[in-house]
Amino acid sequence: MVKNMSGDEAEHWCQKGRIVLWLEGRPETHLSKDDRVTPGPGESYQVADGASSHKSVSTTGAKL
């Protein structure tokens, strides 16, 4: 599944586990424990089910 972010913030905090690969852009992913992840194109991150709520924010747009 490819998701395009067009300069916005995710609508909700997600608690489901994910493996995310960034294709374009450099948004921030906020984790509920006040951590932030900022992978660039070709990089990924993983969150386990129930481990940490997370949502992504992009001011310039991104494809993941």
PDB file of N, CA, C, O and CB in Angstrom:
ATOM      1  N   MET A   1       0.845  -1.166   0.000  1.00  0.00           N
ATOM      2  CA  MET A   1       0.000   0.000   0.000  1.00  0.00           C
ATOM      3  C   MET A   1       0.895   1.236   0.000  1.00  0.00           C
ATOM      4  O   MET A   1       1.805   1.330   0.823  1.00  0.00           O
ATOM      5  CB  MET A   1      -0.964  -0.006   1.217  1.00  0.00           C
ATOM      6  N   VAL A   2       0.661   2.165  -0.887  1.00  0.00           N
ATOM      7  CA  VAL A   2       1.397   3.428  -0.924  1.00  0.00           C
ATOM      8  C   VAL A   2       0.471   4.532  -0.460  1.00  0.00           C
ATOM      9  O   VAL A   2      -0.645   4.670  -0.962  1.00  0.00           O
ATOM     10  CB  VAL A   2       1.950   3.726  -2.350  1.00  0.00           C
ATOM     11  N   LYS A   3       0.937   5.323   0.503  1.00  0.00           N
ATOM     12  CA  LYS A   3       0.135   6.431   1.019  1.00  0.00           C
ATOM     13  C   LYS A   3       0.855   7.729   0.680  1.00  0.00           C
ATOM     14  O   LYS A   3       2.060   7.848   0.897  1.00  0.00           O
ATOM     15  CB  LYS A   3      -0.100   6.301   2.566  1.00  0.00           C
ATOM     16  N   ASN A   4       0.132   8.684   0.157  1.00  0.00           N
ATOM     17  CA  ASN A   4       0.670  10.002  -0.108  1.00  0.00           C
ATOM     18  C   ASN A   4       0.227  10.956   0.990  1.00  0.00           C
ATOM     19  O   ASN A   4      -0.958  11.045   1.311  1.00  0.00           O
ATOM     20  CB  ASN A   4       0.223  10.511  -1.491  1.00  0.00           C
ATOM     21  N   MET A   5       1.183  11.660   1.557  1.00  0.00           N
ATOM     22  CA  MET A   5       0.869  12.710   2.526  1.00  0.00           C
ATOM     23  C   MET A   5       1.079  14.022   1.802  1.00  0.00           C
ATOM     24  O   MET A   5       2.132  14.240   1.203  1.00  0.00           O
ATOM     25  CB  MET A   5       1.760  12.611   3.837  1.00  0.00           C
ATOM     26  N   SER A   6       0.117  14.873   1.848  1.00  0.00           N
ATOM     27  CA  SER A   6       0.208  16.136   1.122  1.00  0.00           C
ATOM     28  C   SER A   6       0.341  17.312   2.082  1.00  0.00           C
ATOM     29  O   SER A   6      -0.551  18.157   2.163  1.00  0.00           O
ATOM     30  CB  SER A   6      -1.016  16.325   0.225  1.00  0.00           C
ATOM     31  N   GLY A   7       1.447  17.363   2.805  1.00  0.00           N
ATOM     32  CA  GLY A   7       1.691  18.487   3.699  1.00  0.00           C
ATOM     33  C   GLY A   7       0.734  18.558   4.859  1.00  0.00           C
ATOM     34  O   GLY A   7       0.209  19.631   5.157  1.00  0.00           O
ATOM     35  N   ASP A   8       0.487  17.430   5.534  1.00  0.00           N
ATOM     36  CA  ASP A   8      -0.473  17.434   6.630  1.00  0.00           C
ATOM     37  C   ASP A   8      -0.043  16.507   7.745  1.00  0.00           C
ATOM     38  O   ASP A   8       1.052  15.945   7.727  1.00  0.00           O
ATOM     39  CB  ASP A   8      -1.846  17.039   6.132  1.00  0.00           C
ATOM     40  N   GLU A   9      -0.923  16.362   8.711  1.00  0.00           N
ATOM     41  CA  GLU A   9      -0.694  15.498   9.865  1.00  0.00           C
ATOM     42  C   GLU A   9      -1.710  14.368   9.833  1.00  0.00           C
ATOM     43  O   GLU A   9      -2.861  14.577   9.450  1.00  0.00           O
ATOM     44  CB  GLU A   9      -0.791  16.296  11.198  1.00  0.00           C
ATOM     45  N   ALA A  10      -1.291  13.168  10.233  1.00  0.00           N
ATOM     46  CA  ALA A  10      -2.211  12.040  10.297  1.00  0.00           C
ATOM     47  C   ALA A  10      -3.411  12.412  11.167  1.00  0.00           C
ATOM     48  O   ALA A  10      -3.284  13.190  12.112  1.00  0.00           O
ATOM     49  CB  ALA A  10      -1.500  10.776  10.851  1.00  0.00           C
ATOM     50  N   GLU A  11      -4.562  11.856  10.842  1.00  0.00           N
ATOM     51  CA  GLU A  11      -5.801  12.210  11.521  1.00  0.00           C
ATOM     52  C   GLU A  11      -5.910  11.664  12.940  1.00  0.00           C
ATOM     53  O   GLU A  11      -6.658  12.213  13.749  1.00  0.00           O
ATOM     54  CB  GLU A  11      -6.956  11.725  10.723  1.00  0.00           C
ATOM     55  N   HIS A  12      -5.190  10.609  13.258  1.00  0.00           N
ATOM     56  CA  HIS A  12      -5.328   9.984  14.570  1.00  0.00           C
ATOM     57  C   HIS A  12      -4.013   9.326  14.982  1.00  0.00           C
ATOM     58  O   HIS A  12      -3.120   9.129  14.158  1.00  0.00           O
ATOM     59  CB  HIS A  12      -6.471   8.945  14.561  1.00  0.00           C
ATOM     60  N   TRP A  13      -3.908   8.995  16.250  1.00  0.00           N
ATOM     61  CA  TRP A  13      -2.794   8.214  16.764  1.00  0.00           C
ATOM     62  C   TRP A  13      -3.099   6.754  16.477  1.00  0.00           C
ATOM     63  O   TRP A  13      -4.174   6.269  16.830  1.00  0.00           O
ATOM     64  CB  TRP A  13      -2.564   8.465  18.298  1.00  0.00           C
ATOM     65  N   CYS A  14      -2.185   6.053  15.850  1.00  0.00           N
ATOM     66  CA  CYS A  14      -2.378   4.644  15.493  1.00  0.00           C
ATOM     67  C   CYS A  14      -1.685   3.764  16.529  1.00  0.00           C
ATOM     68  O   CYS A  14      -0.570   4.064  16.955  1.00  0.00           O
ATOM     69  CB  CYS A  14      -1.828   4.346  14.062  1.00  0.00           C
ATOM     70  N   GLN A  15      -2.348   2.670  16.939  1.00  0.00           N
ATOM     71  CA  GLN A  15      -1.757   1.737  17.899  1.00  0.00           C
ATOM     72  C   GLN A  15      -1.418   0.402  17.261  1.00  0.00           C
ATOM     73  O   GLN A  15      -0.878  -0.488  17.917  1.00  0.00           O
ATOM     74  CB  GLN A  15      -2.699   1.518  19.065  1.00  0.00           C
ATOM     75  N   LYS A  16      -1.735   0.266  15.978  1.00  0.00           N
ATOM     76  CA  LYS A  16      -1.451  -0.972  15.262  1.00  0.00           C
ATOM     77  C   LYS A  16       0.018  -0.999  14.845  1.00  0.00           C
ATOM     78  O   LYS A  16       0.579   0.029  14.465  1.00  0.00           O
ATOM     79  CB  LYS A  16      -2.373  -1.115  14.025  1.00  0.00           C
ATOM     80  N   GLY A  17       0.629  -2.162  14.916  1.00  0.00           N
ATOM     81  CA  GLY A  17       2.012  -2.317  14.487  1.00  0.00           C
ATOM     82  C   GLY A  17       2.171  -2.015  13.002  1.00  0.00           C
ATOM     83  O   GLY A  17       1.266  -2.271  12.208  1.00  0.00           O
ATOM     84  N   ARG A  18       3.315  -1.473  12.637  1.00  0.00           N
ATOM     85  CA  ARG A  18       3.573  -1.100  11.245  1.00  0.00           C
ATOM     86  C   ARG A  18       5.039  -1.299  10.909  1.00  0.00           C
ATOM     87  O   ARG A  18       5.913  -1.199  11.771  1.00  0.00           O
ATOM     88  CB  ARG A  18       3.162   0.359  10.984  1.00  0.00           C
ATOM     89  N   ILE A  19       5.286  -1.579   9.663  1.00  0.00           N
ATOM     90  CA  ILE A  19       6.609  -1.459   9.070  1.00  0.00           C
ATOM     91  C   ILE A  19       6.426  -0.438   7.957  1.00  0.00           C
ATOM     92  O   ILE A  19       5.662  -0.670   7.020  1.00  0.00           O
ATOM     93  CB  ILE A  19       7.183  -2.862   8.535  1.00  0.00           C
ATOM     94  N   VAL A  20       7.122   0.690   8.054  1.00  0.00           N
ATOM     95  CA  VAL A  20       6.922   1.798   7.118  1.00  0.00           C
ATOM     96  C   VAL A  20       8.210   2.052   6.355  1.00  0.00           C
ATOM     97  O   VAL A  20       9.280   2.162   6.954  1.00  0.00           O
ATOM     98  CB  VAL A  20       6.466   3.081   7.859  1.00  0.00           C
ATOM     99  N   LEU A  21       8.111   2.147   5.035  1.00  0.00           N
ATOM    100  CA  LEU A  21       9.236   2.484   4.168  1.00  0.00           C
ATOM    101  C   LEU A  21       8.942   3.827   3.522  1.00  0.00           C
ATOM    102  O   LEU A  21       7.935   3.969   2.828  1.00  0.00           O
ATOM    103  CB  LEU A  21       9.482   1.376   3.086  1.00  0.00           C
ATOM    104  N   TRP A  22       9.802   4.815   3.738  1.00  0.00           N
ATOM    105  CA  TRP A  22       9.623   6.132   3.117  1.00  0.00           C
ATOM    106  C   TRP A  22      10.131   6.075   1.688  1.00  0.00           C
ATOM    107  O   TRP A  22      11.255   5.637   1.446  1.00  0.00           O
ATOM    108  CB  TRP A  22      10.366   7.243   3.921  1.00  0.00           C
ATOM    109  N   LEU A  23       9.317   6.511   0.741  1.00  0.00           N
ATOM    110  CA  LEU A  23       9.692   6.537  -0.675  1.00  0.00           C
ATOM    111  C   LEU A  23      10.136   7.926  -1.112  1.00  0.00           C
ATOM    112  O   LEU A  23      11.084   8.064  -1.885  1.00  0.00           O
ATOM    113  CB  LEU A  23       8.525   6.071  -1.539  1.00  0.00           C
ATOM    114  N   GLU A  24       9.455   8.948  -0.622  1.00  0.00           N
ATOM    115  CA  GLU A  24       9.770  10.339  -0.976  1.00  0.00           C
ATOM    116  C   GLU A  24       9.510  11.229   0.230  1.00  0.00           C
ATOM    117  O   GLU A  24       8.679  10.909   1.079  1.00  0.00           O
ATOM    118  CB  GLU A  24       8.929  10.816  -2.202  1.00  0.00           C
ATOM    119  N   GLY A  25      10.223  12.347   0.300  1.00  0.00           N
ATOM    120  CA  GLY A  25      10.002  13.315   1.363  1.00  0.00           C
ATOM    121  C   GLY A  25      10.726  12.950   2.643  1.00  0.00           C
ATOM    122  O   GLY A  25      11.400  11.923   2.715  1.00  0.00           O
ATOM    123  N   ARG A  26      10.586  13.788   3.643  1.00  0.00           N
ATOM    124  CA  ARG A  26      11.223  13.541   4.941  1.00  0.00           C
ATOM    125  C   ARG A  26      10.329  14.042   6.079  1.00  0.00           C
ATOM    126  O   ARG A  26      10.660  15.032   6.732  1.00  0.00           O
ATOM    127  CB  ARG A  26      12.612  14.228   5.005  1.00  0.00           C
ATOM    128  N   PRO A  27       9.212  13.375   6.319  1.00  0.00           N
ATOM    129  CA  PRO A  27       8.322  13.777   7.406  1.00  0.00           C
ATOM    130  C   PRO A  27       8.835  13.272   8.748  1.00  0.00           C
ATOM    131  O   PRO A  27       9.810  12.523   8.804  1.00  0.00           O
ATOM    132  CB  PRO A  27       6.905  13.257   7.157  1.00  0.00           C
ATOM    133  N   GLU A  28       8.187  13.675   9.811  1.00  0.00           N
ATOM    134  CA  GLU A  28       8.469  13.186  11.159  1.00  0.00           C
ATOM    135  C   GLU A  28       7.370  12.227  11.570  1.00  0.00           C
ATOM    136  O   GLU A  28       6.199  12.435  11.254  1.00  0.00           O
ATOM    137  CB  GLU A  28       8.586  14.357  12.173  1.00  0.00           C
ATOM    138  N   THR A  29       7.753  11.175  12.276  1.00  0.00           N
ATOM    139  CA  THR A  29       6.770  10.314  12.917  1.00  0.00           C
ATOM    140  C   THR A  29       6.895  10.528  14.406  1.00  0.00           C
ATOM    141  O   THR A  29       7.975  10.367  14.974  1.00  0.00           O
ATOM    142  CB  THR A  29       6.972   8.809  12.536  1.00  0.00           C
ATOM    143  N   HIS A  30       5.803  10.890  15.039  1.00  0.00           N
ATOM    144  CA  HIS A  30       5.766  11.133  16.479  1.00  0.00           C
ATOM    145  C   HIS A  30       5.299   9.856  17.161  1.00  0.00           C
ATOM    146  O   HIS A  30       4.322   9.236  16.742  1.00  0.00           O
ATOM    147  CB  HIS A  30       4.831  12.339  16.834  1.00  0.00           C
ATOM    148  N   LEU A  31       6.006   9.473  18.213  1.00  0.00           N
ATOM    149  CA  LEU A  31       5.646   8.311  19.014  1.00  0.00           C
ATOM    150  C   LEU A  31       5.106   8.798  20.349  1.00  0.00           C
ATOM    151  O   LEU A  31       5.506   9.859  20.826  1.00  0.00           O
ATOM    152  CB  LEU A  31       6.863   7.360  19.214  1.00  0.00           C
ATOM    153  N   SER A  32       4.213   8.045  20.950  1.00  0.00           N
ATOM    154  CA  SER A  32       3.549   8.492  22.176  1.00  0.00           C
ATOM    155  C   SER A  32       4.502   8.699  23.343  1.00  0.00           C
ATOM    156  O   SER A  32       4.139   9.365  24.312  1.00  0.00           O
ATOM    157  CB  SER A  32       2.500   7.500  22.571  1.00  0.00           C
ATOM    158  N   LYS A  33       5.686   8.159  23.281  1.00  0.00           N
ATOM    159  CA  LYS A  33       6.659   8.317  24.370  1.00  0.00           C
ATOM    160  C   LYS A  33       7.551   9.535  24.136  1.00  0.00           C
ATOM    161  O   LYS A  33       8.675   9.577  24.636  1.00  0.00           O
ATOM    162  CB  LYS A  33       7.525   7.049  24.506  1.00  0.00           C
ATOM    163  N   ASP A  34       7.071  10.522  23.389  1.00  0.00           N
ATOM    164  CA  ASP A  34       7.795  11.755  23.074  1.00  0.00           C
ATOM    165  C   ASP A  34       9.047  11.532  22.235  1.00  0.00           C
ATOM    166  O   ASP A  34       9.919  12.400  22.181  1.00  0.00           O
ATOM    167  CB  ASP A  34       8.173  12.451  24.342  1.00  0.00           C
ATOM    168  N   ASP A  35       9.143  10.384  21.583  1.00  0.00           N
ATOM    169  CA  ASP A  35      10.235  10.135  20.649  1.00  0.00           C
ATOM    170  C   ASP A  35       9.783  10.541  19.261  1.00  0.00           C
ATOM    171  O   ASP A  35       8.587  10.573  18.969  1.00  0.00           O
ATOM    172  CB  ASP A  35      10.676   8.645  20.676  1.00  0.00           C
ATOM    173  N   ARG A  36      10.754  10.853  18.402  1.00  0.00           N
ATOM    174  CA  ARG A  36      10.446  11.187  17.007  1.00  0.00           C
ATOM    175  C   ARG A  36      11.393  10.434  16.098  1.00  0.00           C
ATOM    176  O   ARG A  36      12.570  10.250  16.408  1.00  0.00           O
ATOM    177  CB  ARG A  36      10.549  12.716  16.756  1.00  0.00           C
ATOM    178  N   VAL A  37      10.861  10.005  14.977  1.00  0.00           N
ATOM    179  CA  VAL A  37      11.641   9.302  13.974  1.00  0.00           C
ATOM    180  C   VAL A  37      11.573  10.128  12.701  1.00  0.00           C
ATOM    181  O   VAL A  37      10.485  10.547  12.305  1.00  0.00           O
ATOM    182  CB  VAL A  37      11.117   7.837  13.744  1.00  0.00           C
ATOM    183  N   THR A  38      12.708  10.376  12.048  1.00  0.00           N
ATOM    184  CA  THR A  38      12.708  11.156  10.806  1.00  0.00           C
ATOM    185  C   THR A  38      13.498  10.427   9.719  1.00  0.00           C
ATOM    186  O   THR A  38      14.558  10.893   9.301  1.00  0.00           O
ATOM    187  CB  THR A  38      13.303  12.564  11.047  1.00  0.00           C
ATOM    188  N   PRO A  39      12.981   9.283   9.263  1.00  0.00           N
ATOM    189  CA  PRO A  39      13.685   8.571   8.192  1.00  0.00           C
ATOM    190  C   PRO A  39      13.586   9.324   6.873  1.00  0.00           C
ATOM    191  O   PRO A  39      12.652  10.098   6.663  1.00  0.00           O
ATOM    192  CB  PRO A  39      13.122   7.156   8.029  1.00  0.00           C
ATOM    193  N   GLY A  40      14.531   9.100   6.001  1.00  0.00           N
ATOM    194  CA  GLY A  40      14.510   9.699   4.672  1.00  0.00           C
ATOM    195  C   GLY A  40      14.183   8.644   3.629  1.00  0.00           C
ATOM    196  O   GLY A  40      13.963   7.485   3.979  1.00  0.00           O
ATOM    197  N   PRO A  41      14.147   9.018   2.352  1.00  0.00           N
ATOM    198  CA  PRO A  41      13.817   8.081   1.282  1.00  0.00           C
ATOM    199  C   PRO A  41      14.705   6.830   1.326  1.00  0.00           C
ATOM    200  O   PRO A  41      15.927   6.917   1.442  1.00  0.00           O
ATOM    201  CB  PRO A  41      13.955   8.769  -0.075  1.00  0.00           C
ATOM    202  N   GLY A  42      14.056   5.677   1.232  1.00  0.00           N
ATOM    203  CA  GLY A  42      14.757   4.405   1.254  1.00  0.00           C
ATOM    204  C   GLY A  42      14.984   3.857   2.652  1.00  0.00           C
ATOM    205  O   GLY A  42      15.508   2.753   2.797  1.00  0.00           O
ATOM    206  N   GLU A  43      14.602   4.605   3.692  1.00  0.00           N
ATOM    207  CA  GLU A  43      14.753   4.147   5.063  1.00  0.00           C
ATOM    208  C   GLU A  43      13.405   3.702   5.615  1.00  0.00           C
ATOM    209  O   GLU A  43      12.358   4.066   5.079  1.00  0.00           O
ATOM    210  CB  GLU A  43      15.359   5.253   5.944  1.00  0.00           C
ATOM    211  N   SER A  44      13.434   2.917   6.684  1.00  0.00           N
ATOM    212  CA  SER A  44      12.190   2.412   7.260  1.00  0.00           C
ATOM    213  C   SER A  44      12.252   2.456   8.785  1.00  0.00           C
ATOM    214  O   SER A  44      13.304   2.695   9.377  1.00  0.00           O
ATOM    215  CB  SER A  44      11.914   0.976   6.777  1.00  0.00           C
ATOM    216  N   TYR A  45      11.099   2.219   9.400  1.00  0.00           N
ATOM    217  CA  TYR A  45      11.032   2.015  10.843  1.00  0.00           C
ATOM    218  C   TYR A  45       9.908   1.041  11.142  1.00  0.00           C
ATOM    219  O   TYR A  45       9.002   0.852  10.330  1.00  0.00           O
ATOM    220  CB  TYR A  45      10.820   3.359  11.597  1.00  0.00           C
ATOM    221  N   GLN A  46       9.973   0.425  12.314  1.00  0.00           N
ATOM    222  CA  GLN A  46       8.982  -0.562  12.712  1.00  0.00           C
ATOM    223  C   GLN A  46       8.440  -0.200  14.090  1.00  0.00           C
ATOM    224  O   GLN A  46       9.172   0.278  14.957  1.00  0.00           O
ATOM    225  CB  GLN A  46       9.590  -1.989  12.714  1.00  0.00           C
ATOM    226  N   VAL A  47       7.133  -0.438  14.276  1.00  0.00           N
ATOM    227  CA  VAL A  47       6.476  -0.273  15.570  1.00  0.00           C
ATOM    228  C   VAL A  47       5.637  -1.526  15.787  1.00  0.00           C
ATOM    229  O   VAL A  47       4.859  -1.912  14.914  1.00  0.00           O
ATOM    230  CB  VAL A  47       5.590   1.048  15.627  1.00  0.00           C
ATOM    231  N   ALA A  48       5.792  -2.168  16.953  1.00  0.00           N
ATOM    232  CA  ALA A  48       5.025  -3.380  17.269  1.00  0.00           C
ATOM    233  C   ALA A  48       3.616  -3.021  17.720  1.00  0.00           C
ATOM    234  O   ALA A  48       3.383  -1.920  18.219  1.00  0.00           O
ATOM    235  CB  ALA A  48       5.735  -4.205  18.359  1.00  0.00           C
ATOM    236  N   ASP A  49       2.674  -3.948  17.547  1.00  0.00           N
ATOM    237  CA  ASP A  49       1.295  -3.750  18.026  1.00  0.00           C
ATOM    238  C   ASP A  49       1.308  -3.359  19.497  1.00  0.00           C
ATOM    239  O   ASP A  49       1.913  -4.047  20.320  1.00  0.00           O
ATOM    240  CB  ASP A  49       0.444  -5.034  17.818  1.00  0.00           C
ATOM    241  N   GLY A  50       0.645  -2.263  19.826  1.00  0.00           N
ATOM    242  CA  GLY A  50       0.496  -1.827  21.204  1.00  0.00           C
ATOM    243  C   GLY A  50       1.762  -1.299  21.858  1.00  0.00           C
ATOM    244  O   GLY A  50       1.720  -0.921  23.029  1.00  0.00           O
ATOM    245  N   ALA A  51       2.898  -1.256  21.146  1.00  0.00           N
ATOM    246  CA  ALA A  51       4.166  -0.816  21.744  1.00  0.00           C
ATOM    247  C   ALA A  51       4.211   0.687  21.945  1.00  0.00           C
ATOM    248  O   ALA A  51       4.686   1.164  22.975  1.00  0.00           O
ATOM    249  CB  ALA A  51       5.335  -1.246  20.875  1.00  0.00           C
ATOM    250  N   SER A  52       3.720   1.432  20.973  1.00  0.00           N
ATOM    251  CA  SER A  52       3.747   2.892  21.060  1.00  0.00           C
ATOM    252  C   SER A  52       2.769   3.452  20.039  1.00  0.00           C
ATOM    253  O   SER A  52       2.824   3.089  18.865  1.00  0.00           O
ATOM    254  CB  SER A  52       5.189   3.452  20.822  1.00  0.00           C
ATOM    255  N   SER A  53       1.891   4.318  20.468  1.00  0.00           N
ATOM    256  CA  SER A  53       1.020   4.992  19.507  1.00  0.00           C
ATOM    257  C   SER A  53       1.906   5.882  18.648  1.00  0.00           C
ATOM    258  O   SER A  53       2.925   6.391  19.114  1.00  0.00           O
ATOM    259  CB  SER A  53      -0.114   5.825  20.224  1.00  0.00           C
ATOM    260  N   HIS A  54       1.513   6.068  17.392  1.00  0.00           N
ATOM    261  CA  HIS A  54       2.346   6.840  16.485  1.00  0.00           C
ATOM    262  C   HIS A  54       1.496   7.536  15.432  1.00  0.00           C
ATOM    263  O   HIS A  54       0.405   7.073  15.098  1.00  0.00           O
ATOM    264  CB  HIS A  54       3.384   5.942  15.820  1.00  0.00           C
ATOM    265  N   LYS A  55       2.004   8.654  14.908  1.00  0.00           N
ATOM    266  CA  LYS A  55       1.386   9.321  13.777  1.00  0.00           C
ATOM    267  C   LYS A  55       2.464  10.112  13.049  1.00  0.00           C
ATOM    268  O   LYS A  55       3.472  10.494  13.643  1.00  0.00           O
ATOM    269  CB  LYS A  55       0.214  10.244  14.230  1.00  0.00           C
ATOM    270  N   SER A  56       2.246  10.355  11.768  1.00  0.00           N
ATOM    271  CA  SER A  56       3.232  11.049  10.951  1.00  0.00           C
ATOM    272  C   SER A  56       2.774  12.462  10.622  1.00  0.00           C
ATOM    273  O   SER A  56       1.581  12.732  10.487  1.00  0.00           O
ATOM    274  CB  SER A  56       3.501  10.272   9.667  1.00  0.00           C
ATOM    275  N   VAL A  57       3.743  13.353  10.497  1.00  0.00           N
ATOM    276  CA  VAL A  57       3.504  14.758  10.199  1.00  0.00           C
ATOM    277  C   VAL A  57       4.434  15.175   9.065  1.00  0.00           C
ATOM    278  O   VAL A  57       5.620  14.847   9.081  1.00  0.00           O
ATOM    279  CB  VAL A  57       3.720  15.651  11.463  1.00  0.00           C
ATOM    280  N   SER A  58       3.904  15.892   8.089  1.00  0.00           N
ATOM    281  CA  SER A  58       4.735  16.373   6.989  1.00  0.00           C
ATOM    282  C   SER A  58       4.279  17.789   6.603  1.00  0.00           C
ATOM    283  O   SER A  58       3.090  18.030   6.396  1.00  0.00           O
ATOM    284  CB  SER A  58       4.655  15.402   5.760  1.00  0.00           C
ATOM    285  N   THR A  59       5.226  18.706   6.510  1.00  0.00           N
ATOM    286  CA  THR A  59       4.882  20.055   6.065  1.00  0.00           C
ATOM    287  C   THR A  59       5.098  20.212   4.554  1.00  0.00           C
ATOM    288  O   THR A  59       4.592  21.154   3.944  1.00  0.00           O
ATOM    289  CB  THR A  59       5.717  21.095   6.829  1.00  0.00           C
ATOM    290  N   THR A  60       5.851  19.286   3.963  1.00  0.00           N
ATOM    291  CA  THR A  60       6.164  19.399   2.539  1.00  0.00           C
ATOM    292  C   THR A  60       5.591  18.271   1.699  1.00  0.00           C
ATOM    293  O   THR A  60       5.719  18.290   0.475  1.00  0.00           O
ATOM    294  CB  THR A  60       7.643  19.446   2.351  1.00  0.00           C
ATOM    295  N   GLY A  61       4.960  17.283   2.335  1.00  0.00           N
ATOM    296  CA  GLY A  61       4.411  16.145   1.615  1.00  0.00           C
ATOM    297  C   GLY A  61       5.398  14.988   1.620  1.00  0.00           C
ATOM    298  O   GLY A  61       6.605  15.193   1.749  1.00  0.00           O
ATOM    299  N   ALA A  62       4.882  13.773   1.480  1.00  0.00           N
ATOM    300  CA  ALA A  62       5.719  12.578   1.485  1.00  0.00           C
ATOM    301  C   ALA A  62       4.948  11.412   0.885  1.00  0.00           C
ATOM    302  O   ALA A  62       3.721  11.436   0.789  1.00  0.00           O
ATOM    303  CB  ALA A  62       6.191  12.239   2.918  1.00  0.00           C
ATOM    304  N   LYS A  63       5.693  10.399   0.488  1.00  0.00           N
ATOM    305  CA  LYS A  63       5.076   9.162   0.012  1.00  0.00           C
ATOM    306  C   LYS A  63       5.697   8.034   0.831  1.00  0.00           C
ATOM    307  O   LYS A  63       6.919   7.906   0.908  1.00  0.00           O
ATOM    308  CB  LYS A  63       5.292   8.948  -1.554  1.00  0.00           C
ATOM    309  N   LEU A  64       4.828   7.212   1.446  1.00  0.00           N
ATOM    310  CA  LEU A  64       5.328   6.101   2.260  1.00  0.00           C
ATOM    311  C   LEU A  64       4.614   4.835   1.912  1.00  0.00           C
ATOM    312  O   LEU A  64       4.897   3.787   2.492  1.00  0.00           O
ATOM    313  CB  LEU A  64       5.173   6.393   3.743  1.00  0.00           C
TER     314      LEU A  64
END
